[in-house]
Amino acid sequence: MDMLTLSNIAKCFGEKQVLRDVSFSVPEHTVFGFVGKNGAGKTTAMKLILGLLAGDGGEIFVNGIPVHYGNTATNRFVGYLPDVPEFYPYMTPAEYLRFCGEISGMPAKEIKARCEELLCLVGLEKENGRIKGFSRGMKQRLGVAQALFGRPKLLICDEPTSALDPEGRKELLDILVDAKEETTVLFSTHILSDVEHICDEIAFLHDGRIVLQGSLEEVRTIKRAAATELELERSEDAQMITSFFPCLKPISRNSLLLEDAECLPDILRFLADKRIPILRIERREASLEELFMEVVRT
C-alpha cells in the first residue's frame, strides 16, 4: 500500500509556478528521498501535504484519505520535522516529550513508556540538561522523537541534515533508517550522498517538475551507464594515452574515466602493446550527483 500519493499537483504564487504536474507515491515502510536544489519547491509540496497551503490543481492522499486545505484530518497520521525545529528552551528532553503527550491527550502510563522508548531511539536517554544548551544535532534528534511521539504512519522531514556536521548527519540518518520499522519516511534534501545512504526510492524535483523517480537501482539504469575507471602506474602514461583516446577523461594524475565502454577493448590492446603497467581497472556506477546534473541539463 502507498502511504502518500501526489497526483498532478500544481501550485502558483502570483505569476510564478512553483509546482507543475507533480506526481509520485511513497510505499509503506520506506525512506523516500524527495530531492532537489534549494528553491526547487520541496517545502511548498510538504506544506500542501500538511494541508497548510491550498493547491491549484491535483490531489493528495495520506493513508488513502484525501488532504484538504484547512481541514487537516489526515494530519493525525503525520509527524513533521521542520528544518529548524523549535522547543521550549527551559525544558529537558523528557519534560518536552511529556508535554507533547499531555497536550495530545495520551494516557499518563503510555506517555512515560513512549518517552523512554523514543529518548533511547534518538540517543538522548541520558541527557537531563535544558534544551537551550543542546547542539543543533541534539535538537534535530529531539525533533525526530517529538515527530514520532504519536506513532504517525508518515514522518515528513524537511531538510533535516542540511546544517549538521558529518557526525550529526550520520546519527540522524541512522535514526531515520530505524524509524521506518514503525513508519514511512518522506525525506526532503539537497544532499545527495544522504539519499544514497538511506533512501529506498527517490524523486528528483527540478523547476517544479519531477524529472526522474524510482528505486535507486532503477534511477541509476535510466539515465547513465556505468563508467570504467582506469588507474595507471605512471602519470606520464596517463597523459600520453589521452592523446590517442580522447574518450578518456583525466580524474587525477594517474587515473582516467571512460564512459564509452565500446572503446575499452581498443584501449586495453593499446596498453598491452605498449607494455604500460596498469594498477587498477574498475567499473564505477554513476553517483546520484552525476545523474542529477545530467537530468537537469537535458
C-alpha positions as CSV (number, residue, x, y, z in Angstrom):
1,M,0.0,0.0,0.0
2,D,1.1,3.6,-0.7
3,M,1.1,5.8,2.4
4,L,1.3,9.0,0.4
5,T,0.2,9.8,-3.1
6,L,0.6,13.1,-5.0
7,S,-1.3,13.2,-8.3
8,N,-0.8,16.1,-10.8
9,I,-0.1,18.7,-8.2
10,A,0.2,22.3,-9.3
11,K,0.9,25.4,-7.2
12,C,1.5,29.1,-8.2
13,F,2.5,32.1,-6.2
14,G,1.3,35.0,-8.3
15,E,2.8,34.6,-11.7
16,K,5.5,32.1,-10.5
17,Q,4.6,28.5,-10.9
18,V,6.4,26.6,-8.2
19,L,5.0,23.1,-8.8
20,R,4.0,21.7,-12.2
21,D,2.1,18.4,-12.5
22,V,3.9,16.7,-9.7
23,S,3.1,13.1,-9.2
24,F,4.7,10.4,-7.0
25,S,3.8,7.7,-4.5
26,V,5.5,6.7,-1.3
27,P,5.1,3.0,-0.3
28,E,4.7,2.0,3.3
29,H,7.8,1.4,5.5
30,T,10.2,3.0,3.1
31,V,12.5,6.0,3.2
32,F,11.6,8.1,0.2
33,G,14.1,10.7,-0.9
34,F,12.5,13.9,-2.2
35,V,15.5,15.5,-3.9
36,G,16.0,19.0,-5.4
37,K,18.1,22.1,-5.2
38,N,17.2,24.9,-2.7
39,G,14.1,26.7,-4.1
40,A,13.0,23.7,-6.2
41,G,9.6,23.6,-4.5
42,K,10.2,20.8,-1.9
43,T,8.9,22.8,1.1
44,T,5.9,24.0,-0.8
45,A,5.0,20.4,-1.6
46,M,5.3,19.5,2.0
47,K,3.0,22.3,3.1
48,L,0.5,21.1,0.6
49,I,0.7,17.5,2.1
50,L,0.2,19.0,5.5
51,G,-2.9,21.0,4.3
52,L,-1.2,24.3,5.2
53,L,-1.4,25.6,1.6
54,A,-4.2,25.4,-1.0
55,G,-3.1,23.7,-4.2
56,D,-4.0,25.0,-7.7
57,G,-4.6,21.5,-9.1
58,G,-4.3,17.8,-8.4
59,E,-5.0,15.6,-5.4
60,I,-3.0,14.4,-2.4
61,F,-3.8,11.3,-0.4
62,V,-2.4,10.3,3.0
63,N,-3.2,6.7,4.1
64,G,-5.8,6.6,1.4
65,I,-7.6,9.7,2.6
66,P,-7.7,13.0,0.6
67,V,-5.9,16.0,2.0
68,H,-8.0,19.3,2.2
69,Y,-6.6,22.7,2.8
70,G,-7.6,24.0,6.3
71,N,-9.3,20.7,7.1
72,T,-6.4,18.6,8.1
73,A,-7.9,15.4,9.4
74,T,-5.1,13.5,7.6
75,N,-2.5,15.1,9.9
76,R,-3.4,12.6,12.6
77,F,-1.4,10.2,10.5
78,V,1.6,12.6,10.1
79,G,4.6,13.5,12.1
80,Y,6.6,16.5,10.9
81,L,10.2,17.6,11.4
82,P,11.0,21.1,10.0
83,D,14.5,22.0,9.0
84,V,14.8,24.1,12.2
85,P,12.6,22.7,15.0
86,E,11.7,25.0,17.9
87,F,11.4,24.0,21.6
88,Y,10.8,25.5,25.0
89,P,14.5,26.0,26.0
90,Y,13.9,25.8,29.7
91,M,12.6,22.2,29.4
92,T,14.6,18.9,29.5
93,P,14.1,16.4,26.7
94,A,11.9,14.2,28.9
95,E,9.8,17.2,30.1
96,Y,9.3,18.3,26.5
97,L,8.1,14.9,25.3
98,R,5.8,14.5,28.3
99,F,4.3,17.9,27.4
100,C,3.7,16.7,23.9
101,G,2.0,13.6,25.2
102,E,-0.2,15.6,27.6
103,I,-1.5,18.1,25.0
104,S,-2.3,15.2,22.7
105,G,-4.4,13.5,25.4
106,M,-2.3,10.4,25.7
107,P,-2.7,8.4,28.9
108,A,0.0,9.1,31.6
109,K,1.3,5.5,31.6
110,E,1.7,5.5,27.8
111,I,3.4,8.9,27.9
112,K,6.0,7.6,30.3
113,A,6.7,4.5,28.2
114,R,6.8,6.4,24.9
115,C,9.2,9.0,26.3
116,E,11.6,6.3,27.4
117,E,11.3,4.4,24.1
118,L,11.9,7.5,21.9
119,L,14.7,9.0,24.0
120,C,16.6,5.7,23.6
121,L,15.9,5.6,19.9
122,V,17.4,9.1,19.4
123,G,20.2,8.6,21.9
124,L,19.1,11.3,24.4
125,E,18.1,9.0,27.3
126,K,21.0,10.2,29.5
127,E,20.5,13.9,28.6
128,N,19.0,15.7,31.6
129,G,20.1,19.2,30.8
130,R,18.0,22.1,29.5
131,I,17.3,22.1,25.7
132,K,18.8,25.6,25.5
133,G,22.2,24.1,25.9
134,F,21.8,21.5,23.1
135,S,23.8,21.4,19.9
136,R,22.0,21.6,16.6
137,G,22.3,17.8,16.1
138,M,20.8,17.1,19.5
139,K,17.9,19.3,18.7
140,Q,17.3,17.6,15.4
141,R,17.3,14.2,17.2
142,L,14.8,15.5,19.8
143,G,12.7,16.8,16.9
144,V,12.6,13.3,15.4
145,A,11.4,12.0,18.8
146,Q,8.7,14.6,19.0
147,A,7.6,13.9,15.4
148,L,7.3,10.2,16.2
149,F,5.6,10.6,19.5
150,G,2.1,9.9,18.3
151,R,3.1,6.9,16.3
152,P,2.5,8.5,12.9
153,K,2.1,6.5,9.8
154,L,4.0,9.1,7.8
155,L,7.1,11.0,9.0
156,I,7.9,14.1,7.0
157,C,11.4,15.5,7.3
158,D,12.2,18.8,5.6
159,E,16.0,19.2,5.0
160,P,16.8,17.6,8.5
161,T,20.6,17.2,7.9
162,S,21.3,20.5,6.0
163,A,23.1,22.3,8.9
164,L,24.6,19.3,10.7
165,D,28.3,18.3,10.8
166,P,29.2,14.8,9.4
167,E,28.8,13.1,12.8
168,G,25.4,14.7,13.4
169,R,24.3,13.8,9.9
170,K,25.2,10.1,10.4
171,E,23.5,9.9,13.7
172,L,20.3,11.4,12.3
173,L,20.3,9.2,9.2
174,D,20.7,6.1,11.3
175,I,17.7,7.2,13.4
176,L,15.6,7.6,10.2
177,V,16.5,4.1,9.0
178,D,15.5,2.7,12.3
179,A,12.3,4.7,12.3
180,K,11.0,3.1,9.0
181,E,10.3,-0.1,11.0
182,E,7.3,1.7,12.5
183,T,6.5,4.4,10.0
184,T,7.1,5.7,6.4
185,V,9.6,8.5,5.9
186,L,9.5,11.3,3.4
187,F,13.0,12.7,3.4
188,S,13.5,16.1,1.7
189,T,17.0,17.0,1.0
190,H,19.5,18.5,-1.5
191,I,22.4,16.4,0.0
192,L,22.6,13.5,-2.5
193,S,25.1,11.5,-0.5
194,D,22.5,11.2,2.3
195,V,20.0,9.9,-0.2
196,E,22.4,7.2,-1.4
197,H,22.9,6.1,2.2
198,I,19.3,5.6,3.4
199,C,16.6,6.0,0.7
200,D,14.8,3.1,-0.8
201,E,13.1,5.2,-3.5
202,I,13.7,8.8,-4.8
203,A,12.1,11.5,-6.9
204,F,14.1,14.4,-8.4
205,L,12.3,17.7,-8.4
206,H,13.7,20.4,-10.8
207,D,11.9,23.6,-11.8
208,G,8.8,22.4,-10.2
209,R,8.6,19.1,-12.1
210,I,9.5,15.5,-11.2
211,V,12.3,14.8,-13.7
212,L,13.3,11.3,-12.5
213,Q,12.0,8.9,-10.0
214,G,12.1,5.2,-8.9
215,S,14.3,3.0,-6.8
216,L,18.0,3.7,-6.5
217,E,18.7,0.8,-8.8
218,E,16.1,1.9,-11.4
219,V,17.3,5.5,-11.4
220,R,20.9,4.5,-11.9
221,T,20.0,2.5,-15.0
222,I,17.6,5.0,-16.5
223,K,20.0,7.8,-17.5
224,R,23.6,6.8,-17.3
225,A,25.5,3.6,-17.9
226,A,28.3,2.6,-15.5
227,A,31.7,4.1,-16.4
228,T,35.1,2.4,-16.2
229,E,37.9,3.9,-14.1
230,L,41.5,3.1,-15.2
231,E,44.5,3.8,-13.0
232,L,48.0,3.6,-14.4
233,E,51.3,3.3,-12.6
234,R,52.9,6.3,-14.2
235,S,51.3,9.7,-14.6
236,E,53.1,10.3,-17.9
237,D,51.5,7.3,-19.4
238,A,48.1,8.6,-18.3
239,Q,48.8,11.9,-20.1
240,M,50.1,10.2,-23.2
241,I,47.2,7.8,-23.7
242,T,44.6,10.6,-23.7
243,S,46.1,11.9,-26.9
244,F,45.4,8.6,-28.6
245,F,42.0,8.1,-26.9
246,P,40.1,11.4,-26.4
247,C,37.2,9.4,-24.9
248,L,39.3,9.0,-21.7
249,K,38.9,11.9,-19.2
250,P,41.5,12.6,-16.6
251,I,40.2,12.5,-13.0
252,S,43.6,12.5,-11.2
253,R,47.3,12.4,-12.2
254,N,47.2,8.7,-12.7
255,S,43.5,7.9,-13.2
256,L,41.2,8.2,-16.2
257,L,37.5,7.7,-16.7
258,L,35.9,6.0,-19.7
259,E,32.2,6.5,-20.2
260,D,32.0,4.8,-23.7
261,A,32.5,1.1,-23.0
262,E,32.9,0.3,-26.7
263,C,36.4,1.9,-26.6
264,L,37.6,-0.4,-23.8
265,P,39.0,-3.3,-25.9
266,D,41.0,-0.9,-28.1
267,I,42.4,0.8,-25.0
268,L,43.4,-2.4,-23.3
269,R,45.0,-3.7,-26.5
270,F,47.0,-0.4,-26.8
271,L,48.2,-0.7,-23.2
272,A,49.3,-4.3,-23.8
273,D,51.2,-3.5,-27.0
274,K,53.0,-0.6,-25.3
275,R,53.6,-2.6,-22.1
276,I,52.1,0.1,-20.0
277,P,51.7,-1.0,-16.4
278,I,48.1,-0.9,-15.0
279,L,47.3,-0.6,-11.3
280,R,43.5,-0.9,-11.5
281,I,40.5,-1.2,-13.8
282,E,37.2,-0.8,-12.0
283,R,33.6,-0.5,-13.2
284,R,32.1,2.5,-11.4
285,E,28.4,3.2,-11.0
286,A,27.2,6.8,-11.6
287,S,26.7,8.8,-8.5
288,L,23.4,10.4,-7.8
289,E,25.1,13.8,-8.2
290,E,26.2,12.9,-11.7
291,L,22.7,11.6,-12.5
292,F,21.0,14.7,-11.2
293,M,23.3,17.0,-13.1
294,E,22.7,15.1,-16.3
295,V,19.0,15.2,-15.8
296,V,18.8,19.0,-15.1
297,R,20.9,19.7,-18.2
298,T,18.6,17.8,-20.5
